[in-house]
Amino acid sequence: MPARRVGPVLLAGFALAAGSAGAVAPNTLPGDLQGLVEQAVAFEHGEGVPRDPSRAADLYCEAARAGSAEAMYSLGWMYANGRGVARDDAYAATLFEMALAKGHVGAEKARSAVGEYSGVVPDCLLPRAADRGFAARDSWDTRKDLASLAGHEKKVVEMITTLAPRFSIEPRLALAIATTESNFDPGATSPKNAMGVMQLIPETASRFNVKDSYDPVQNIKGGLAYLRWLLAYYQGNVALAVAGYNAGEGAVDRYRGVPPYKETQNYVRRILAFFQRHDHPFDARVVAASPALQALKAAGQ
């Protein structure tokens, strides 16, 4: 997500919808958040079923992906205490941040106990291949893929494919970023206040003259303008430009390459797998090259 100095989260890609209540049952539907949480609690504490913290963590994660603040908090607690998962305070901080963004009353105190929020996320929260839209595909047939999308998604994709060339951006690259960032959702919002289709934080929106980040046209134009700037700054190096979009160009310059954030590295791999190119045309008039670029080139990045 643009202009962050730390490893950001793809939280906007998660369906943070309100959960509905339901009874515990072996075949509880993923949308039945209360049922999932109750199953997780049962496995965590051995209530009516054999105690299985690992299974509890899986269920909490499934419910967290679907938007349960209680599941986010509980999974954060498990990471903070090494219960059913390897202890990881960074993951715990992210989950507490997610829960706090959804109004969980205990999340702020819990987050302060595990250290600063860094934006890294557990693998189980990353979008599954089936949820990643175009970015999960090895090939792309515009007409066929457009026909498979829901109406609102189709409109957003059509906007991107129309606007991208105006910013000298190949639509395939822009689509990969948009689907990974928000799954083409104009209303997506992350706990760090990244907004809209291209997940612009307020600083980036202001930088590229976006007045309303939830207006898909404005948001897409802002994201494309930032991507054009990054491609010029890194002279067409897609991996560095994409890493900059995710973690901020400051982090890329500081680490002289793709930052060692798990989230950013996964993000770059995902985009490159879809785009299938390591270079992109750029306009050198947009901005001078990164001062760190010579060192980056020497390092083979």
PASE-31943 format. One line per 2 residues: number of its first residue (from 1); their letters; for each residue x, y, z of C-alpha. Coordinates in steps of 0.2 Angstrom, whole numbers. Example, Ala and Ser with C-alpha at 12.3 -4.5 7.8 and 13.67 -1.06 7.14 Angstrom:
BEGIN
1	AS	62 -22 39 ~ 68 -5 36
This chain:
BEGIN
1	MP	0 0 0 ~ 7 16 -5
3	AR	20 27 5 ~ 21 16 20
5	RV	38 15 28 ~ 34 -2 36
7	GP	28 -19 29 ~ 10 -15 26
9	VL	-5 -27 25 ~ -17 -32 12
11	LA	-31 -31 24 ~ -42 -23 11
13	GF	-42 -39 2 ~ -51 -48 16
15	AL	-70 -48 17 ~ -72 -38 33
17	AA	-91 -41 34 ~ -101 -42 49
19	GS	-104 -60 55 ~ -120 -68 58
21	AG	-125 -80 73 ~ -126 -98 72
23	AV	-125 -115 81 ~ -109 -125 83
25	AP	-110 -139 70 ~ -96 -149 61
27	NT	-101 -142 44 ~ -103 -124 49
29	LP	-103 -112 34 ~ -89 -100 32
31	GD	-101 -86 33 ~ -108 -91 50
33	LQ	-95 -82 59 ~ -102 -84 77
35	GL	-103 -103 73 ~ -84 -103 68
37	VE	-79 -93 83 ~ -88 -105 95
39	QA	-80 -120 87 ~ -63 -112 88
41	VA	-66 -108 107 ~ -72 -126 109
43	FE	-56 -133 102 ~ -45 -121 111
45	HG	-51 -125 128 ~ -57 -143 125
47	EG	-76 -139 128 ~ -85 -154 122
49	VP	-72 -159 110 ~ -53 -165 112
51	RD	-43 -150 115 ~ -34 -145 99
53	PS	-26 -127 99 ~ -19 -129 81
55	RA	-37 -133 75 ~ -43 -118 85
57	AD	-31 -107 77 ~ -36 -112 59
59	LY	-54 -109 64 ~ -51 -92 71
61	CE	-41 -87 56 ~ -56 -92 44
63	AA	-67 -82 55 ~ -55 -67 55
65	RA	-54 -68 36 ~ -73 -66 36
67	GS	-73 -51 47 ~ -75 -57 65
69	AE	-66 -45 77 ~ -67 -58 91
71	AM	-58 -71 80 ~ -45 -58 76
73	YS	-42 -54 94 ~ -42 -72 99
75	LG	-30 -77 85 ~ -19 -63 90
77	WM	-19 -69 108 ~ -13 -86 102
79	YA	1 -79 92 ~ 6 -68 107
81	NG	6 -83 118 ~ 12 -97 106
83	RG	-4 -107 109 ~ -7 -118 94
85	VA	5 -108 83 ~ 23 -102 84
87	RD	24 -87 95 ~ 25 -71 84
89	DA	22 -54 92 ~ 22 -45 75
91	YA	8 -56 69 ~ -1 -53 86
93	AT	1 -34 84 ~ -7 -35 66
95	LF	-22 -45 72 ~ -25 -34 87
97	EM	-24 -19 75 ~ -37 -27 64
99	AL	-48 -31 79 ~ -46 -13 86
101	AK	-51 -6 69 ~ -67 -16 70
103	GH	-71 -9 88 ~ -65 -23 99
105	VG	-64 -16 117 ~ -49 -26 123
107	AE	-38 -25 107 ~ -29 -8 111
109	KA	-22 -14 127 ~ -17 -31 120
111	RS	-8 -22 105 ~ 2 -11 117
113	AV	8 -27 126 ~ 16 -35 110
115	GE	25 -20 103 ~ 23 -9 88
117	YS	12 -13 73 ~ 23 -18 58
119	GV	10 -24 46 ~ 16 -41 43
121	VP	2 -54 42 ~ 0 -73 45
123	DC	0 -83 29 ~ -17 -89 33
125	LL	-24 -72 31 ~ -17 -69 14
127	PR	-29 -70 0 ~ -31 -88 -6
129	AA	-28 -92 -24 ~ -46 -93 -28
131	DR	-49 -76 -20 ~ -35 -67 -29
133	GF	-44 -64 -45 ~ -33 -61 -60
135	AA	-17 -61 -49 ~ -19 -79 -46
137	RD	-20 -84 -65 ~ -6 -89 -76
139	SW	-15 -82 -92 ~ -28 -69 -95
141	DT	-41 -68 -108 ~ -49 -51 -106
143	RK	-67 -55 -113 ~ -68 -72 -105
145	DL	-61 -65 -88 ~ -73 -50 -89
147	AS	-88 -61 -92 ~ -84 -71 -76
149	LA	-84 -56 -64 ~ -98 -48 -54
151	GH	-105 -32 -61 ~ -96 -20 -49
153	EK	-80 -29 -52 ~ -82 -29 -71
155	KV	-84 -10 -70 ~ -69 -7 -60
157	VE	-58 -18 -72 ~ -65 -9 -87
159	MI	-60 7 -78 ~ -42 1 -75
161	TT	-40 -6 -93 ~ -46 11 -100
163	LA	-36 22 -88 ~ -19 12 -87
165	PR	-13 17 -105 ~ -16 35 -101
167	FS	-3 34 -88 ~ 9 23 -99
169	IE	5 8 -87 ~ 2 -9 -95
171	PR	-16 -14 -89 ~ -10 -31 -84
173	LA	2 -24 -71 ~ -12 -12 -65
175	LA	-24 -26 -63 ~ -13 -37 -54
177	IA	-10 -23 -41 ~ -28 -18 -40
179	TT	-34 -36 -37 ~ -21 -40 -24
181	ES	-24 -23 -15 ~ -43 -23 -14
183	NF	-50 -37 -25 ~ -57 -22 -36
185	DP	-68 -16 -21 ~ -70 3 -21
187	GA	-75 3 -3 ~ -61 -7 4
189	TS	-52 1 19 ~ -38 -6 29
191	PK	-34 -4 48 ~ -20 9 43
193	NA	-33 19 33 ~ -28 13 16
195	MG	-43 16 5 ~ -52 11 -11
197	VM	-47 1 -27 ~ -29 5 -26
199	QL	-28 6 -7 ~ -21 24 -6
201	IP	-17 30 12 ~ -21 49 15
203	ET	-3 55 12 ~ -2 46 -5
205	AS	-20 52 -10 ~ -15 70 -6
207	RF	2 68 -15 ~ -7 63 -31
209	NV	-22 75 -30 ~ -35 62 -25
211	KD	-49 71 -16 ~ -61 56 -13
213	SY	-52 40 -11 ~ -68 30 -12
215	DP	-72 37 -29 ~ -65 23 -40
217	VQ	-60 34 -55 ~ -50 46 -44
219	NI	-43 32 -34 ~ -37 22 -49
221	KG	-30 38 -57 ~ -20 41 -41
223	GL	-14 23 -39 ~ -8 24 -58
225	AY	0 40 -55 ~ 10 33 -41
227	LR	14 18 -50 ~ 20 28 -65
229	WL	31 38 -53 ~ 39 22 -45
231	LA	43 15 -62 ~ 52 31 -67
233	YY	61 32 -50 ~ 67 14 -52
235	QG	69 15 -71 ~ 57 2 -76
237	NV	62 -11 -63 ~ 45 -19 -59
239	AL	50 -28 -43 ~ 57 -12 -35
241	AV	42 -2 -41 ~ 30 -15 -34
243	AG	39 -16 -18 ~ 39 3 -17
245	YN	20 3 -20 ~ 18 -10 -5
247	AG	31 -4 7 ~ 35 14 1
249	EG	50 19 -9 ~ 59 25 7
251	AV	60 7 13 ~ 66 1 -4
253	DR	80 14 -4 ~ 84 10 14
255	YR	86 -8 11 ~ 93 -6 -6
257	GV	81 -18 -14 ~ 65 -27 -9
259	PP	63 -25 9 ~ 65 -40 20
261	YK	46 -39 25 ~ 38 -56 23
263	ET	22 -47 17 ~ 31 -36 4
265	QN	41 -51 -3 ~ 25 -61 -5
267	YV	17 -46 -13 ~ 31 -44 -26
269	RR	31 -62 -30 ~ 12 -62 -33
271	IL	13 -47 -44 ~ 28 -54 -54
273	AF	19 -71 -56 ~ 5 -63 -64
275	FQ	14 -49 -74 ~ 28 -61 -80
277	RH	40 -47 -84 ~ 54 -39 -74
279	DH	54 -23 -83 ~ 42 -10 -89
281	PF	44 5 -100 ~ 46 21 -90
283	DA	46 40 -93 ~ 62 47 -86
285	RV	54 65 -86 ~ 43 60 -72
287	VA	56 60 -58 ~ 75 58 -57
289	AS	81 40 -53 ~ 82 34 -35
291	PA	99 39 -28 ~ 101 21 -22
293	LQ	98 14 -40 ~ 116 11 -44
295	AL	119 1 -28 ~ 103 -8 -32
297	KA	109 -12 -50 ~ 126 -17 -43
299	AG	117 -29 -31 ~ 108 -37 -46
301	Q	91 -31 -41
